[in-house]
Amino acid sequence: MKSNPEVCFTPFHLAECFHAVAQQVFQGRILPDQAEAAYADLNRDLRAAVWLETPMPETAFRVCADLAHRHGPKLGIRTLDSLHVACALELKAERFWTFDERQAKLAKAQGLKTT
């Protein structure tokens, strides 16, 4: 599966993934053993370099605050929405993948292609 990973994966993404899986257990959508399998799959993919493990950009929080100041009143974005987009901008991403409508609107407002 490894072939020149082009998708950045920061520690923030790892935290978000683990929280998302835990939330599914909390809501009764999956069982704890299914969650453990998902965590194991994610860790296996990280070891296989499916994604490009990247540190959080040092300037991400400053850019996050700026995005909130400029776009928050119009788009209703939350801190984590703008932090995701800030990381993408600082990592010079060409495309922003999200299922979150607010994040997508902010990413588009900043000139990122969304999926």
Secondary structure as the mmCIF struct_conf table of DSSP 4:
data_model
#
loop_
_struct_conf.conf_type_id
_struct_conf.id
_struct_conf.beg_label_comp_id
_struct_conf.beg_label_asym_id
_struct_conf.beg_label_seq_id
_struct_conf.end_label_comp_id
_struct_conf.end_label_asym_id
_struct_conf.end_label_seq_id
BEND BEND1 SER A 3 ASN A 4
BEND BEND2 VAL A 7 VAL A 7
STRN STRN1 CYS A 8 PHE A 9
HELX_RH_AL_P HELX_RH_AL_P1 PRO A 11 PHE A 26
TURN_TY1_P TURN_TY1_P1 GLN A 27 GLY A 28
BEND BEND3 ARG A 29 ILE A 30
HELX_RH_AL_P HELX_RH_AL_P2 PRO A 32 ARG A 47
TURN_TY1_P TURN_TY1_P2 ALA A 48 ALA A 49
BEND BEND4 VAL A 50 TRP A 51
STRN STRN2 LEU A 52 GLU A 53
HELX_LH_PP_P HELX_LH_PP_P1 PRO A 55 PRO A 57
TURN_TY1_P TURN_TY1_P3 GLU A 58 THR A 59
HELX_RH_AL_P HELX_RH_AL_P3 ALA A 60 LEU A 75
HELX_RH_AL_P HELX_RH_AL_P4 THR A 79 GLU A 90
TURN_TY1_P TURN_TY1_P4 LEU A 91 LYS A 92
BEND BEND5 GLU A 94 GLU A 94
STRN STRN3 ARG A 95 PHE A 96
BEND BEND6 PHE A 99 PHE A 99
HELX_RH_AL_P HELX_RH_AL_P5 GLU A 101 ALA A 109
TURN_TY1_P TURN_TY1_P5 GLN A 110 GLY A 111
STRN STRN4 LYS A 113 THR A 114
#
